[in-house]
Amino acid sequence: MSLTTTILMLILGWLAVAAAMLWGVLRITRRHHYQPPQSAPGPKAEKTTGRPATAH
């Protein structure tokens, strides 16, 4: 194998690894990207404790 072929294969291998790492990083950032809420929540009534009201 000639020197030119060896250097060319090293460069192409480096580019393949760099492209794979970039693809992985972009995939992770796209998956974990923060998405703001679609619409602002409207005013709500006061929260209850979840226990039924008892009459004494």
C-alpha contacts under 8 A as a table, 3 or more apart, distances in Angstrom:
res1	aa1	res2	aa2	distance
1	M	5	T	6.49
1	M	6	T	6.87
2	S	5	T	5.37
2	S	6	T	6.37
3	L	6	T	5.08
3	L	7	I	6.21
4	T	7	I	5.26
4	T	8	L	6.08
5	T	8	L	5.05
5	T	9	M	6.06
6	T	9	M	5.18
6	T	10	L	6.22
7	I	10	L	5.08
7	I	11	I	6.26
8	L	11	I	5.20
8	L	12	L	6.14
9	M	12	L	5.08
9	M	13	G	5.92
10	L	13	G	5.12
10	L	14	W	6.11
11	I	14	W	5.08
11	I	15	L	6.18
12	L	15	L	5.05
12	L	16	A	6.13
13	G	16	A	5.04
13	G	17	V	6.26
14	W	17	V	5.21
14	W	18	A	6.12
15	L	18	A	5.04
15	L	19	A	6.03
16	A	19	A	5.17
16	A	20	A	6.18
17	V	20	A	5.12
17	V	21	M	6.20
18	A	21	M	5.19
18	A	22	L	6.13
19	A	22	L	5.10
19	A	23	W	6.07
20	A	23	W	5.09
20	A	24	G	6.21
21	M	24	G	5.07
21	M	25	V	6.21
22	L	25	V	5.16
22	L	26	L	6.12
23	W	26	L	5.20
23	W	27	R	6.07
24	G	27	R	5.05
24	G	28	I	6.21
25	V	28	I	5.17
25	V	29	T	6.17
26	L	29	T	5.16
26	L	30	R	6.01
27	R	30	R	5.18
27	R	31	R	6.21
28	I	31	R	5.13
28	I	32	H	6.20
29	T	32	H	5.20
29	T	33	H	5.64
30	R	33	H	5.22
37	P	40	A	6.88
48	T	51	R	7.58
